[in-house]
Amino acid sequence: MLKFFPDLKENDKVKVLCLGAHSDDIEIGCGGTILKIIEHMPQVSVDWIVFSASPARREEAINSASEFLNNVHEKEIIIKNFEDGFFPYNGAEIKSFFEDLKNLSPDIIFTHYRHDLHQDHRLLCDLTWNTFRDHFILEYEIPKYDGDLGTPNFFVHLPSSIYQRKVDSLLKHFGTQENKHWFTPETFRAILRLRGIESRAPEMYAEAFHCRKLTWGI
């Protein structure tokens, strides 16, 4: 398996943009990768944007993001209140918000998977690609009832400490989801273990992404 080495040095300032439709999407899809980036790149700055959250879920989102980004000095956490499940019908408002994001110029963008069957997730992915035309974009995956997981082509191996921290944080912060049949540690371990098998992860676990465009900078 080929390894990708970004043209970044340890002391370089790296700008990361995380986009999630709902309060726990970023953590589920790329939380481990975010923790790994923070650990290896001390100069990272992060914009963490959640597009939909009820009052209770807003508090969960803020507390969770704050913990994940605890060691990041330059960060912004934004929680919007677009109506859950209705993103395509509120597309003009969400598109307008994306226009404001153009000034961020991130080095890495995390967004939803293009073929995710949840309408809110798909719209965010479409608008991400529509807004950022010359950026490194990784589409993360969310396991759920729809059975819409694809075949990812970009893997981030997670050490056991980070993998466990991700799972523990999800269970700690998102109490409103405890009644969901899928919101269990077994679910989160299963998808990480599966992607670890596919990428021969040294410590067994990995997060996986869809990387659609990548240029060879030599």
Helices and strands as residue ranges (DSSP letters): E 15-20, H 25-40, E 45-50, H 55-68, E 74-79, G 87-90, H 91-101, G 102-104, E 108-112, H 119-131, E 136-140, E 154-158, H 160-173, G 175-177, H 185-199, E 205-210
